[in-house]
Amino acid sequence: MRRLDIAVITGLSGSGKSVAIHALEDAGFYCVDNVPARLISTFCEWAGGGQEITRLGLVVDTRDPDMPKSLPEALRSLKDSGANVKVLFLDCGNDVLLRRFSETRRRHPMAKSGDLAEGITAERQALGALPELADIRIDTSELAAADLREAVGKAFAELGYKKKLNVTVMSFGFKWGMTSEADLVFDVRFIPNPFYIPELRPLSGLDDEVSRWVLDQEPAGQFLDKTEDLIRFLLPHYMKEGKSYLTLAIGCTGGRHRSVTLANEIAHRLSKLDYDIQIKHRDLHR
């Protein structure tokens, strides 16, 4: 069986386990929420036996009533099999848990009679010494979602956690309608248009003749330098706030010449940074 890196997340209901597992998923882990503790070994055998999976993220909690008893044995079994296992326990103050459940109006899994405070107390008692088995404990009482995601990244760094922002640079033509996908839109219709040069009109920004002509225009170089500087500033801040995908749209009149050329050039410049860059030309063949 292939050696697996396994991140196990457990803790109190309402402590942020969903935020944590989503952070792992965004970082490329194969994630499953609410795994019965008795099935962990079986599931990991499946994942390591021919599947293209190397990193797992598992949430195990008291939605599985048998979890407090079964999880310790499941963890020992995984470690004995040679898997690289790291356990994160999320804790939180009772007053904060009460507020969170009141705000979301979600049902607490152990509030059988509907008394939320009793459910929180019962869950703490059921977990018993389980927090002591964790490699890392995080109290989320004072953490915003973005802070928790950052903490999860640090907790599982040795398992290969490395989140990358996926950036799509898209060209489009305003005459065909505004794009609804974009997070940032730049209008490059201020740059001279090669459409009015007869020999360039039938070509596109993918052709060297058009690309060189557009890039030779003085405003194009200034736009690229200033836009690159802005994007280099913005991307780390977007990542810190938990953004996983960003679409940067460059628009000209028809979406064939200027926007295509400049989108390609911006994508090329960003490809030198540590982000996943894709390029999309929405209206190139219109």
KANOR-V869324 format. One record per helix or strand. SS is the DSSP state (helix for helix, strand for strand). FROM is the first residue (numbers start at 1). TO is the last residue. Records with the same first field share a line. If there is no record, write none. Layout:
SS: FROM-TO, FROM-TO
This chain:
strand: 5-11, 30-32, 55-59, 84-91, 136-139, 166-173, 184-187, 245-252, 276-281
helix: 17-26, 37-48, 67-80, 94-104, 116-127, 130-133, 145-155, 157-159, 174-176, 194-196, 198-201, 208-215, 218-240, 258-270
